[in-house]
Amino acid sequence: MSLKLVIFDVDGLLLDTERVWQDVWYDTARDFGIDDWKREDFLNVVGRSGQPVYDYMEELFRGRCSTEEFMKVARQHGVERLERELTAKPGAVELLNCIKKAGLPCAVATATSRSLTEERLTRLQLIQYFDYICCGDEVVERKPSPEAYLKVLAKMNTAPEDALVFEDSKVGVQAAWNARIPVIMVPDLMPPTEVQKRQAIKIIASLSEAVPIIEELSKDGTKHERCI
């Protein structure tokens, strides 16, 4: 690999958001009288968005409450909690500084909207690390479609084999795989299955473990020009 670009997912990878959302969905289900909702049920929507999530919730609720109203309330509560509790994942700043030191361009491909993505990355003083950000409201098809990753590659004028993706979710790893980009998985709430073990070039426990990987890939000391 001639590494020329590093691409990150955001939620559950750079930002510790998924545990907050898991708690919010559990509490909201209780408020709506859905007593058989289990915390594990949230894992079925991690990394997904749009119609697939709606369809899953419709099947789970079986008409016991309005899916639209549930999603509206949960989203409001989640945003409010993240305004108070948002933190970066362990190793995020360390890895981003390592990539910056290596002179490698850095990008984001996330399913979250641009307004929320930019606000959260700015609040945690991470946004300055990124040369390009592609958000969920700027693509037609969400992950596991490769559209977001292909858009980043085109913008940064980089071949798939010269990029490296970091992802935490199954659908994210699948999206990178579909885009033919090497991907390292850093599982958050969901452990990898045999599928992700085949698709990812490496599975690590935290972003800190990626620092020596980046150092190794850039150890020749070459400073890669940023593509802006």
Beta strands, then each sheet from edge to edge (+ up, - down):
strand 1: 5-8
strand 2: 106-109
strand 3: 132-134
strand 4: 163-167
strand 5: 183-185
strand 6: 202-203
sheet 1: 3+ 2+ 1+ 4+ 5+ 6+
end
